[in-house]
Each structure stands twice: as C-alpha cells, then as structure tokens.
Amino acid sequence: MLLPATIVALQSGLARGEDSAELAKQALNPVAAMYSLPVQYNWDQKLGPTGDGMHSVTNIQPVLPFSLNDDWNLISRTILPVIDQHGLASNGVADTSGIGDVTQSFFFSPTKPTDSGWILGVGPAILIPTGSNDLLSSKQWGLGPTAVALKQSNGWTRGILANHIWGLENSPPDDKEKVNQTFLQPFLSYTTDTYTTYGVNTESTYNWQTHQWSVPINLTVTQLLKISGQPLTVQAGPRYWADSPEDGAQGWGFRVALTLLFPRG
C-alpha cells in the first residue's frame, strides 16, 4: 500500500513529466502561444570568389503571443540578425560586422488544431531595412504573405513554414537588387521520452531576380532542460549547403542555439 506522501510524490512527478512533454511540443511549434527567446548562431564557410570567406549570423528571435479571443491568437515572430563576415572579397572591402535587416512576421492562428490535428497560422511578413551598413542591408522595405502548417503526434513533428517578400520600391537605392524572394522551411523531428529532439530541415530561399537557390540542410539535436526552474532548450548540429549562388556558402557549417521558454500561466 502506497503512503499518502508517496502518492503525492508520484502525482507531482507525473505532472512535471506532462508539463515537460507539453513544453517540448510547444518549443517545436512556431505558432505556440508561449513567450520565448531563441538565440541562434550559424557559421558557414567557403564564400567569395576565392572560396576563403566565412560568414556567421546570430539570429535573435523573440516570439510574443497575443490572445485575440477564445478562438484566435496573434503570434509575433521577429528575426534580428547580427552578422560577421570576412574574406568575401580579395581586397577586404566586404569585411564587416553589424546588424542586418529585420524580418517581422505576424501569424493569425486558431487556438485549437483542426479536426485532423493540423496547427495553422497565416499573416504578413515585413522586411525592415535596419542594416547597420550598405553591405548588410537591402536598403528597402518589403512585404508579403507568410504561413505555417504543422502536425504533432506520437513524438513526431512535421510541417512547413513559408513566406514570400517583395520589395516595395520599384527602384531600390544604391544600386541594390530588388527584393523578390521565396522562403521555404519544411521540417521533421522526433522527440524521445527524455525530451531529446532529433530534427532535419531546410531553409531554402529562391531569388526570383537572379533565379538562384540557397539551400542549407540542417541536422539538429535539441534538449529540453530546466535550470533553476527556468525551462530552456539547447540545440546543436551541422548544416550542409546542397545549393547556393555563385560565391555563396559551400560545404559544411554548423548551428548552435539557446531558447529561453516562458510558458503562460
């Protein structure tokens, strides 16, 4: 016969396990109604005409959910890139560090999945020319649609996030190329009983002006942790460039990320 204290401990442990399982699922959902702060570092190599260039991007990506009513949420997702690049040109003129352009997305998402279990979101994506210098900015505003669809069951998460952004200026300044690009991010992952997630995705961009693809394939391992009561995930893994423009990244790179999670009470 279990003592009352033992029963309480078992129930508490079960509740913590259910909370962790739900957190692990929400951390993989781009439109989860949960505050989070992902900080993601990407490193790539073999850029430029000589193939000796390197490029790193630290993406700061706060996610803010807003409840519109009982049926709909509005999810704000911001991507602020901090860029460091060297060796992209033999004369060093492309060596620079600073802030790139911000991509701001808003997803209108139903609070409940569809009858078949799909989680959906749709809204606008806005390109904001915040780049700290000419090399790191398109120098133009952009706008277009964005959408996400995913399904989670039996430890699996699969889906796709996409957007298309058009530059709003017919004649971009400073001889910049007009923004006209499609972004596609299909993803697939599996989460174990220990809240370790093995994932694969691509973050493919098609430039309609140059008719060129950029296709990095990311392999990741993500672990859900709690440190002093603060839930977070840590992620690491290699990335391989299956396709890229001339002078773009080649071969292997890597990604590491830390995401702070703030579940809503």
N, C-alpha and C positions, 0 to 999 in steps of 0.2 A: 504493500500500500504506500502510495506517494504521500509524503508530508506536504502540508499546505505551502510551506516555503519552497519546496521543490517544484510544486505545480506552478507557483508564481514565476520561478526562475525559468522553467520551460516555456511558459507563455511569453515571458519577456524576450527570451531568445528567439522564439518563433516570430514575434512581432518585429524584432530587429532584422531578422532574415527577410521577412516580407518587405520591410522598408528598403533594405539594401537591394533586393531584386527589382523593386519599382524604380529606385534611383538609377540602377544600371540601365534599365529600359529607357528612362527619360533622358539620360545622358546621350543616348544614341538617336534621339528624336529631335530633328532641327526645329520643330514647332511645339515642343513640350512647354506647358505652362509653368515654367520654372526659371527663376533667375539663375544665370550662370555667367562665368567669365573665363572663356578659353583664351589661352596664350599659346600660340603655335609657332614653332621655329622650323623653317625649311632651308636646307642648304643644297645647292646644285653647282655643277662644275662643267668644264669644257665648253665655255661660252666664248663668243667672239671669233674673229677671223683666224686667230692663231690657235684657238681651242684651249687657251691657257686661262681664260677668265673664270671667275667664281661669282656667285650671286646668293645672298641669303636674305630671307624675308621673315620677319617676326610679325605675325598677324595677331592683333589684339581685337577680340571679337565678342564684346558684351551682348548678351541676349536678355531682353526685357519683355516679359509678358504683361498684357493688359486684358482684363476681363471686360468685354463689351456688354454682355448679358448672359443669361443662363445657357445660351446655345453657341455663342461665338467668342473667340479670343482674338486679340491682335498681338502678333509676335514681332517685335523689333529685333533685327539682327544687323549688327554693324561690323564691318571689316576695315580696320585701320592698319595698313601695312607700314612697317618700319624696315627700310631697305638698306643693304650694304652691298656694293658691287665693285669689283676690281678686275683689271686685266681684260675688259671687253674691247678695248681698242689699244693698238700698239703704242700710241702716243700718250696714253693715260688720260685722255680727255673725258672718258666715260667713268673714271673712278669717282665714286661719290657715295655719300650716305645721307639718309634723311627719311622723311615721311612721304609715302606715295598717296595716290588718290583713294578716297574712302568710297566703299560700296555700301549703301544703306538699303536694306530690304525690309519690307513690311508684309507679313503674311496674315491674311484673314483665315482663321482656321476653326472649324467646328469643334466644340468641346468634346464631342464623342466621335469615335470611329464610325465608319459606315457599317451596314449590317454584315458585310463580308470582311470587316476588320481593317479596312484601309484608313489611314490617317492622312488628311489632306490639308493643304494650305495654298493660297494664291494671293497675289498682290503685286505692288510695284517694286521695281529695283531702281535705285537712283545712283548715278555716278557723280561724285562731288570732287571737283578739282582742287584738292587740298595739298597736292605735292609741293614739297619744300623747294624744289628747283626744277628747271626745264627738263632735265633728264629723267625725273621721276614722276612726271605728270603729263597727262594728255592735254591739259590746259583747256578742257571743255566739260560742260555739263552733259550728262547722259541720262536716258530714261528708257524703261521698257518693262515687260512683264516678268514675273518670277513665279515659280510653282514648285511644290514638293508633294510627293506621294510615297508613303511607306507602309509596310505591314510588319507587325511583330508577333511571333508565335513560336512556342517551343524552343526558346533561346535564340531564334533566328530574327534578324532584322534585315529587310531588303527594301530597296526603293530607289528613288531618283530625285535629285534637286536640279533645277534648270533655270536659266534666265537668258534673256536677250536684251542687250543695251544698244541703243542708237545714240550717237552724239547729236546734241540739239542745235549745233551750229553748222550751217552749210559750208562755211569757210573757216575751218579751225585756225587758231592763231599760231604764229611762229612756225609755220610750215609743218604743223603736226598732222599726222594721219587722222582722218575722221574715224571716230569710234563706231564700229558696226560689228558686234561680235556676239556669238552664242556660247554659253557655258553649260556643260552637261556633266553631272556628277552622279552616275549610278553607283550604288554601294550595296555591299553584302557583308554581314558579320554574324558571328555566333558567340554567345555568352555562356560560359560554363557555370557550374554551381558555386564556384569560388569567385564569381563576378569578374572573371578574366575574359576579355573580348578579343577575338581574332577577326580581323577585318581586311577587306580589299575594296579599293575604289579607284576610279579615275576622276581627274578634274580637268576634263578636256575643254579647250577653248578653240573655236573656229573663227578666224578673222575673215570676214566677208570682203574686206578691201584687198587683202593680199592672197585670199583663198588658201590659207595655210592653217594647219592644225598644230596645237600644242597639247600633247597627251602624256602626262605623267601618270604612272600606275603606282599607287601607294599600298604597301603591305604594313599593317599595324597590329600591335598588341597593346591593349588598354586594360588597366587595372583600376577598379574602384577601391578607394581607401577612405578611412576616417582618421584624421589626425587631430587630437584634442577636440573631438566632437565635430570637426569640420569635414563634411564629405567632399571628396575631390577625385578626379581621375588623372592618372599619368599615362602617357602614351609614347611609344617609340616604334620606329620601323624604317626600312629602306624604301626608296622610291626609284623607279626606273623610267626613263624617257623613251616611250615607244615611238614618238614622233615629235618633231619640233621644227620651227622655222630655221632657215639658214642663220648661222651664228647663235642659235638658241642653245639651251642646255642639252647635254648629251650624256648617255650612260647613266651611272648611278648617283643618287643623292640620298639624303635621309631627312626624317622628320622626327621631332620630339615635341610634346605638348603637355601642358598642365591646364586642367579645367577645374575651377572652384565652383561648387554647386550650392545653391541656396534654395532648398525646397520651400514652397509656400505652405504656411501653416493651415 
